[in-house]
Amino acid sequence: MRTLLRISAVVLAVWSFTGCGASDSACGPGHDDMPAVVDDDTDLATFWIGTVGVSELNIIGAGAEHTTLVQAHFEDMTDYQVYVAQRTLLSDACFLYEGRPEVLRRCRPVDPCDDTHPCPAPFVCRAGSCFAPHQSCTDDAECDPALRCDRDTGQCDAVRCNSESCGTNFACQEGSPTPLRVERVAFTGITWTGGAAELVPDPDKKYRLPPKVLPLRAYAGTEVGIQVFASGSGEQDYPAFAETLRVPEAPTLTHLDQHSGEALADGPSLGIDEHRTEALTVSWKKGNGDYVEVLLSPGSGSDTPWKKLRCITFDDGCLEIPAEGIALLARDTATNFNFKIERHSFKLVQLLDGTVLRAVGLLDLSAELQGVVGR
């Protein structure tokens, strides 16, 4: 069963790394780098995030399936702050997640709200819950006495908390994204089944757009067109835009450590051992991606299922995963591991209201190959 991906502003922390790349297919130190998919000087000063993704996933071997997932989310992330999971940097391209992401918690009114049940001042009702009003600040004195100026966001907000008591009718709660409205999202260049090639909001789920799962590789040409139709110009209406992206070629794995690429279907052993001293080399037919991502994560019997060895590099056909990362991952009790290679086309869209950045759109097309490997 496929897991739906929720892309958020946190992902930008990875996409903003810079790298110089390699002129040939050599890999290892001095060659494996992260592409600068988002420039360092890009204006990202907004909490309105739209994400549209099309991902082809071809699972071979055990649990084989081949589908394409189409999804879109449009959200105000002001009330949703996440600390990236603890990670160990292994090389210029690879790192190991060793913990879970942590959602920031604040003391907020515990009762739900609506038009007939307003929030206590100074809180306001958004998506059925009480949050601090959107107000910029540089110091606590600029905020209501019940709020604090959050230096990370530059917004007046409720007091941060862990598990301590927050007072009568208040609780230490995680924030949540607030859905933004769109009329629909239309696609071209995708073989659609069951009606028009578009995602439309579910009226029972408050602006959210149900995803669409299509059979096999649903890319129908060399480009995918994405058009977001605005539902209006109100305070919760995401702006319209239209863009095209290059379709990523399906990745062809040529070598996986000491094995041929075709061996992935048979679940080969990769020597995932705590005492490993040699890098694990992954080779593929280089192609047209903005970047390639390689992931190795625990499978059956895992006691740390959140661990993930992740590498992001140029689509130049070669990557070395440092032995240190394999050794750290091997401490998990899993009897097997999930291997995935992904080719991505990515585009960042900046949507302005005059000269002010109102929203950004993160557009991503991917073609992914996955299989199970042994220790």
N, C-alpha and C positions, 0 to 999 in steps of 0.2 A: 504494500500500500504506500502511495506517495505521501510525503509530508509537505504541506503548503509552506512556502517560504514567506516570511514577513521581513521585507527589506526595510531598514530604518535609517535614521541619520547616523547611527553608530557605525554603519558600514563605511561611511565616508572616511572614518579614521584610518581604514585600511586602504581605500582607493586613493588617498592623498599622498601616499608614500611616493618618493621620486626614485628614479633609477636611470642608468645610462644605457643599459642593454648591451647586447653582443652583436657583432657583425657576422658571426657564423654560428654553427650549431654546437660549439663547445660549451660545456657546462661545468659547474663547480665554482669555487671561490674566484671572484673577479669576472664571472660571466653571468651568474644567476642574480637577477635584480627584479624589483617590482616596477612595472611601468607607471609613469605619472599620468594616470587616467584622468585625474582632476588636478589642474594646475594649483600651485601653492597660493597664488594671488587671486583665486576665484572667490567672488563674494557669495558666501553661504549664510548671510546674516538673516535667516528666516526660520521659523518653526513650522511653516506650511510645507509639508513634504508629500509629493505624489510619486508613487512607484508603479511602473508598468513592466511586467516581465513575461517573457515567453521562454519556456525551458523544455527542450527535448531531452528525455532521459531514456537511455537504452541500457537496461540491466541484462547482463548475460550470465550464463551459468545458473547457479541455484537461484530460484525465485525470479526467473527471467520475465521481463515485460518491457514494452516499448510504447511510451506515451509522450504527449506534449501537454504541458500545463500552461494555461494562460490566466493571468491574474492581474489585479490592479487595486491599489489602496491609495486613498487621499485623506490625509490626517493632519490635524494641528497637534504638534508634538510638545507644545509649551508645558503641559502638565505631565509629561512622561519623560523622565530622565533616567538613563541607564548607564551604569559603570561597566565598561568592557571587562570581560572575564580576564582573570589573571593569565598571563601568557609568558612563555620563555622564548626569547628571540634566538634562533638557531643559526641563521645566515641572513644575507640581504633579502632572501626570498621566502624563507621558511620560519614558522614559529609554531609552538605547541600551546594550545589552550589547556590550562590545568585547573580551571574552576568554572563556575557558572556566572553569567552576567547578573548583575545586581541592580534591581530597580529601586531608585531613591524613594524613601517613605517620608511623609509629612503628617503633622497633626492637623486633621481636617474634620469638619462636621460629619458625624456618622450617618445621619438620616438622609435618605434620598430626597430629591427635590423636583419640583415642576412648577407650572404657572400658579397653582393654588397652594403650594407648599414651598415658599421661598427660603433661601439660605439666610442664616444669621449674618448681619453685617460684620466685616466688609466682604464676605464671600459671595460669589455669584454662581448661578446654576448653569452647568454645561454638561450635556449628555446625561442628565439625571443625577449628577453628583455635584457637590459643592467644592469649588476651587477658588483660589485667589483671583481677583480681577487682573487683567493684563495691564500692567503699569510699569514702565521703565524706571530704573533707579540707579543711583551710584552709591547711595548711603541709606542706612536704616531710617534716618530722619525724614526721608522722602516718602516713606511708606506709612500706612495705617499702623497704629501702635500694636495691633494684633499680628502684624506681619513683619518679615525681615527682608532686607535686600539681598537676594541671592547673587553672589559675585560671579558665579559660573554662567548665569543666564542674563544678568542685568535686569531682572524682573523682581517686583515685590511678590513674595510668596510666603506660604505657611512655614512654620518652624520645622526644621528637619528633625527626624526622630528615628529610633531603632525599635524598641519594644516598650519603652517607658510609657507611663500614663500621660495622656494628653489633656485630661480634665473632663468634666461632665459633658456628655453628648458629643465628645470628640474622640477620635481614634487615630492610631498611627497607621496610615494607609499608603499603599502604593498608588502612584498616579496612573493615568491611562490616556492613550491618544484620543482626541476628539475627532470623530468622522467629519469630513467635509463633503459638500454636495457636488456631484457632477450629474449631467443628464445621462450620459453614456460614454463608452469608449469603443470606437470602431477600429477594425483592423483590415488591412489588405495584405496580400502575400501569404495568407494562411489558409489551408484547406479546412474549412469549418464543417461541422455536422449539426443538423437540427436548427435551422433558422439563420438569421443574419449573423455576420461575423462581428459580434459586438458583445460587450459586457454591459449590463444595465443594473441599477441598484435594486435590491430586494426591499420592497416597502415595509416588510416586517422586521428588517434588521438595520433601520435608521441609516440610510445612505450607503451601506456597505454593498459591494459588488461581489456576488458569488463567483468563484473561479470556474473555469471550463477545462475539462480534461478531454483531449482529442487523441485518437488512435495513431500510433506509429509516429513517424517524423512528419509533422503537419506543415513545415515550411514548404511553400509552393513555388518559390522562385529565389531570386538573389537579394531581394529587399523585403522588409516588412514595414508597412505604413501604420502609424498609430495616430489617431485623432481623438482628442478629448473634447467633448462638447460641454460647455458650461450650462448650468441650470438656472443661472441668474447672476446678479451682481451684489448679493447680500453679504452679510458678515461671515457666513459659513459656506460661501460658494467659491469653489476652486476655479481658477481661470482656465480658459480654453487654450489649446495649442495643437499643432500638428507637426509630426516629424517622421523621418524614415531612417531605418537602420539597416546596415549590411547583415545578411543572414550568415551566421557562423557555420562553417563546414563541420560535419560530424567528425570528431577526433578519431584518428587511426593510430592506435598504440602499436609501436614497432618492437620495443623491448621493455621489460619490467624486471629490473635487476638482472639475474642470469637467465631469464626466460624470454621467449618470444612474446609479442603482444597477444597473439592468438591464445596463448596458454591461460590468459585471465579467465576464460570460460571454464577452465578445469580446476580453479581454486589452488593455484600453485603456492608453495611455501616460499616466503620471502626472507627467511632468516631474521624474524622479528624477535630479538634476543637482548637481554640486558647487557650482555658482554660484547655486543656488536662493535666493531672498530672501523668498518668500511662504510662509506656512503652508499645509499641505495639509489641507483641511477634509473630514471624514467625517460624513455625516448618515444617520440611520436612524429608523425609526418607533419612538418611545420605548415602553418596555414594562415588564414586571414583574420585571426582574432585580435582584439585590442589587448587581451591578456589571456593566459591559461592558468587555471587553478587545479592543483592536485591535492587531494585530501585522503588521509588514512585515519580511520577511527575504529574503536573497539566494536566487536560484534557480539556473538553469543557468549553468555556467561560473564559479561563485563561487570566490574565493581566500580568503575568510574566512567559511566557512559557519556559524560560530558566532555571527556578528553577528545581532542581532535588535533592531528598534525596537519597543518595547512600551509601550502606553498602557493604564492602568486608570482607569476613570472611572464616573460615575453613569449610570444608564440614562435619560438625559434627552434623547437624540436627536441630540446634536451633540458634536463633538470637533475641536480644531485640533491637528495634529501640527506642532511648530515646524520652520521651514525649516532650522535648524541640524542637526536630526536627519536630515532627508532628505539634506542635503549630506554629512554624515558617512557615511551608508549608501551614497551614490553612489560612494564611493571603491572599493568592491568591483568586481571585474571581471565580475560576473554580467550576463548579457544580459537577464534578466527577474527579477521578484521575486514572492514569494508574499504575498498579502494575505488576512488573516483577521479577521473580526469575530465575537466570542463573547458570548453572554448567559449569565450564571451565576446559579444559586441556591446559596447556601452556608450551612452550619451547622457550628458547632464544638460538639462534645459533650465535656463533662468528666465523667470516670468516677472516682468517689471510693471509697476503701476507708476507711470511717469519715469522718474529716475530712482524710485525706491523698489528694492527687490521684494516682491510680494510672496513668491513661492518658487520652489525648485521642483523639477521633475527628474527622477532617476529612471532611465529606460535601459533595460538589459535583455538581450537575447542570448540564449546559451544552447549548446549542444553537449550532452554529457554521456559518458560511458562509465558504467559501474559494474563491479564484480566483487566476489568474496575471495579473500586470500587467506592462506594458513600461516601459522608462525614459521 
